Amino acid sequence: MKYKDEDEIKRALGIDSWRHLSKDKMVRFVAMMPDMGTEVALKIVEQFPAFKEFAQNVVDAIKKSHESTLSANKESQEHVHRAYQDLRETLKRELDKDDLTWEQKRELIEKMQEAVREESQKDSENKNFLDGALKKVMLVGGVALALGVAFVGGRVMAESKDDPEGTLEA
C-alpha cells in the first residue's frame, strides 16, 4: 500500500486536519482509497459521521452547477437561432425586391447559404458541448458511486472483522 497512515494521506491531500477536507479533496481522498490500507481507510472514514451526507452534498452541488450550465446554454442557443432566423428573413425580404440585378440576388442567396452553414456549425458545437457536459455528469455519477461503495464497503469490512465466523445476517 502506498499510504500507510493518516498523516501520509493528509500530507498527500495538503491538509493538516480532517476538518479541512473540502469537497474537491474528498473526491481526491476517495480516488486514493485503493492505495490505502483497509484499516487506515476505515479509521479515517469513521471520523466522518456525516460521510454519506457530505458525499451527497458534493454530488448535489455539481448537479446544480450542471443544471445551471444547461439552462444558460439553452437560452444562448435559442438566442443564436433567433438571430440567424432574423437574418434569413431580412435577406428574403431583400431578395423579394423587384429591382435587384442577378448579381445582387446571387449575393443575397450566398449570404443566406453562409448563414445556414454558420448556424449548422453552431449547432454542432453545441452538441459537442452537451456531449462533454454529459460525460462530466457521468464522471460525477461514477465518483458518487465510488463514494458509496467505499463507504458501504468499509462498513461491511468493519462488520466482518467484528464477526470472523461470517454469521452476519443479510
C-alpha positions as CSV (number, residue, x, y, z in Angstrom):
1,M,0.0,0.0,0.0
2,K,1.2,3.5,-0.9
3,Y,-0.3,5.2,2.1
4,K,0.5,3.5,5.4
5,D,-1.1,6.0,7.9
6,E,-3.4,9.0,8.2
7,D,-0.5,11.5,8.3
8,E,0.8,10.4,4.9
9,I,-2.7,10.8,3.5
10,K,-3.2,14.2,5.0
11,R,0.1,15.3,3.5
12,A,-0.8,14.0,0.1
13,L,-4.1,15.9,0.3
14,G,-2.3,19.1,1.5
15,I,-4.3,19.3,4.8
16,D,-3.2,19.3,8.4
17,S,-6.6,18.2,9.8
18,W,-9.6,16.2,8.5
19,R,-11.7,19.3,9.3
20,H,-10.0,20.9,6.2
21,L,-11.2,18.2,3.9
22,S,-13.0,20.2,1.2
23,K,-15.3,18.7,-1.5
24,D,-12.5,18.7,-4.0
25,K,-10.2,17.0,-1.6
26,M,-12.9,14.5,-0.6
27,V,-13.0,13.3,-4.3
28,R,-9.2,13.0,-4.2
29,F,-9.4,11.1,-0.9
30,V,-11.8,8.6,-2.5
31,A,-9.6,8.2,-5.5
32,M,-6.7,7.5,-3.2
33,M,-8.5,4.8,-1.2
34,P,-7.3,1.8,-3.3
35,D,-3.7,2.9,-2.3
36,M,-4.6,2.8,1.4
37,G,-4.5,0.0,3.9
38,T,-8.1,-1.1,4.7
39,E,-7.7,-0.3,8.4
40,V,-6.3,3.2,7.7
41,A,-9.2,4.0,5.3
42,L,-11.8,2.7,7.8
43,K,-10.2,4.7,10.6
44,I,-10.4,7.9,8.5
45,V,-14.0,7.3,7.3
46,E,-15.1,6.6,10.9
47,Q,-14.1,10.1,11.7
48,F,-16.8,11.4,9.4
49,P,-20.1,10.6,10.9
50,A,-21.8,12.5,8.1
51,F,-19.6,11.0,5.3
52,K,-22.6,9.9,3.2
53,E,-24.3,13.3,3.7
54,F,-21.0,15.1,2.7
55,A,-20.7,13.0,-0.4
56,Q,-24.3,13.7,-1.3
57,N,-23.7,17.4,-0.9
58,V,-20.8,17.2,-3.3
59,V,-23.0,15.5,-5.9
60,D,-25.9,17.9,-5.3
61,A,-23.6,21.0,-5.8
62,I,-22.2,19.5,-9.0
63,K,-25.8,18.7,-10.2
64,K,-27.0,22.3,-9.5
65,S,-24.0,23.6,-11.4
66,H,-24.6,21.3,-14.3
67,E,-28.3,22.2,-14.5
68,S,-27.4,25.9,-14.4
69,T,-25.0,25.4,-17.2
70,L,-27.5,23.6,-19.3
71,S,-30.2,26.2,-18.7
72,A,-27.8,29.0,-19.7
73,N,-26.7,27.0,-22.8
74,K,-30.3,26.5,-23.9
75,E,-31.1,30.3,-23.6
76,S,-27.9,31.1,-25.5
77,Q,-28.7,28.6,-28.3
78,E,-32.3,29.9,-28.6
79,H,-30.8,33.5,-29.0
80,V,-28.4,32.3,-31.7
81,H,-31.1,30.5,-33.6
82,R,-33.5,33.6,-33.4
83,A,-30.7,35.9,-34.6
84,Y,-30.0,33.6,-37.6
85,Q,-33.7,33.4,-38.3
86,D,-34.0,37.2,-38.3
87,L,-31.0,37.4,-40.7
88,R,-32.6,34.9,-43.1
89,E,-35.9,36.8,-43.0
90,T,-34.2,40.1,-43.7
91,L,-32.3,38.6,-46.6
92,K,-35.5,37.0,-48.0
93,R,-37.2,40.4,-47.9
94,E,-34.3,41.9,-49.8
95,L,-34.4,39.1,-52.3
96,D,-38.1,39.7,-53.0
97,K,-37.4,43.2,-54.3
98,D,-38.1,43.5,-58.0
99,D,-35.3,46.0,-58.8
100,L,-32.4,43.7,-58.0
101,T,-29.9,42.6,-60.6
102,W,-29.0,38.9,-60.9
103,E,-25.6,39.7,-59.3
104,Q,-27.4,41.2,-56.3
105,K,-29.7,38.3,-56.0
106,R,-26.8,35.8,-56.2
107,E,-25.0,37.7,-53.4
108,L,-28.1,37.6,-51.2
109,I,-28.5,33.9,-51.8
110,E,-24.9,33.3,-50.9
111,K,-25.3,35.2,-47.7
112,M,-28.4,33.1,-46.8
113,Q,-26.3,29.9,-47.5
114,E,-23.5,31.2,-45.4
115,A,-25.9,31.9,-42.5
116,V,-27.3,28.4,-42.7
117,R,-23.8,26.9,-42.7
118,E,-22.8,29.1,-39.7
119,E,-25.9,28.1,-37.8
120,S,-25.3,24.4,-38.5
121,Q,-21.7,24.8,-37.2
122,K,-23.0,26.5,-34.0
123,D,-25.5,23.6,-33.6
124,S,-22.6,21.1,-34.0
125,E,-20.5,23.0,-31.5
126,N,-23.5,22.9,-29.0
127,K,-23.9,19.2,-29.4
128,N,-20.2,18.7,-28.7
129,F,-20.6,20.9,-25.6
130,L,-23.6,18.9,-24.4
131,D,-21.7,15.7,-25.0
132,G,-18.8,16.9,-22.9
133,A,-21.3,18.1,-20.2
134,L,-22.9,14.6,-20.2
135,K,-19.5,13.0,-19.8
136,K,-18.8,15.2,-16.8
137,V,-22.1,14.2,-15.2
138,M,-21.3,10.6,-15.8
139,L,-17.9,11.1,-14.2
140,V,-19.6,12.7,-11.2
141,G,-22.0,9.8,-11.0
142,G,-19.1,7.4,-11.0
143,V,-17.4,9.3,-8.2
144,A,-20.7,9.3,-6.2
145,L,-20.9,5.6,-6.8
146,A,-17.3,5.1,-5.7
147,L,-18.0,7.2,-2.6
148,G,-21.0,5.0,-1.8
149,V,-19.1,1.8,-2.5
150,A,-16.2,3.0,-0.4
151,F,-18.5,3.9,2.5
152,V,-20.6,0.7,2.3
153,G,-17.6,-1.5,1.6
154,G,-15.8,-0.1,4.6
155,R,-18.7,-0.7,6.8
156,V,-19.1,-4.3,5.6
157,M,-15.4,-4.9,6.1
158,A,-15.6,-3.5,9.6
159,E,-18.6,-5.6,10.4
160,S,-16.9,-8.8,9.1
161,K,-13.9,-8.1,11.3
162,D,-16.3,-8.0,14.2
163,D,-17.8,-11.3,13.1
164,P,-15.0,-13.5,12.0
165,E,-17.3,-16.5,11.8
166,G,-19.2,-15.0,8.9
167,T,-22.5,-15.2,10.7
168,L,-23.7,-11.7,9.7
169,E,-27.3,-11.7,8.7
170,A,-28.3,-10.1,5.4
